[in-house]
């Protein structure tokens, strides 16, 4: 089981702040493909990966990162400076 967390407009589009899912995904990209196949709100949230960032166990990561041993995945828009 992996905890998946959504922040900012990602959360708004999906309608959930977090969920616990069971997945066979090997990478973050595989997980995104699984989520997008669920229903249109996920497809919309993950339509443009250039506008998304991902953290695995609270460390910034990439979409090709492996999920083996990961407990938490967080999706959020890029941070702006200030």
N, C-alpha and C positions, 0 to 999 in steps of 0.2 A: 504494500500500500504506500502511496505517495500523497503527501499533502500538496495541493496545488492552490496557490494564492494569486489573486488578481487585484491590481491596483489601478486607481484613476479611471480613465475612460474604458479600460479593459474590463474592469469590474462592472461599470455601468452597462456595457454592451451585453455581457454575459448574465448579469443580474445576481451574481453571487460574489461574496468577498473571498471565499475559499471553499474547497471541497476535497474530500479524500477519495482517491480513485485507485482502482486496481488496474495495472497496465502491464503489457508485455513489451512496451516500447523500449528500444535499445538506446535511443538518443532523444534529445529534446525535440528535434525535428519530427521524429516518429511520434512522439507524444502529441505534438501539435496536429499532425495528420489525424490521429485518433480523435482528438477533441473536435476538429473541424468536421469530421464525419458524423458527429453526434446530432447536431441540429443547426439551423441557420444562424442562431445568435453566436455560436462559436466560430462558424465560418466567417462572419462579419468581424468578429474581434481579432481574428488572426489573418485577415485578408492581406495586410501589408506588413510583412515582417521587418521591413526597414524602419518602421516606426515603433518597434518593440525591442525591449531588452529582457534578458532572463538572468535570474540568479538561482544557483543550486546551493542549497544549504547556506544561504545568505552570502554567497560569493558570486560576483559577476561572472558570467560564463558565455558560451556561444551555443548556437543552435545545433551544432554537430557534436556537442559534448555528450559523453555516455551517461546514462542514468543509473548504472550499477551502483548500489549502495547509497544512492541519494534518498533523503527523507523528505525534502521540501523543494518545490519548484515555485518560483515567483515570477510573474509576468507583469511588466510595467512599461510605461512610455519612457523615452530618454529623459534624463534630468537636465534641466536648464540651469545655467550658472546664475549666481546672484549673491 
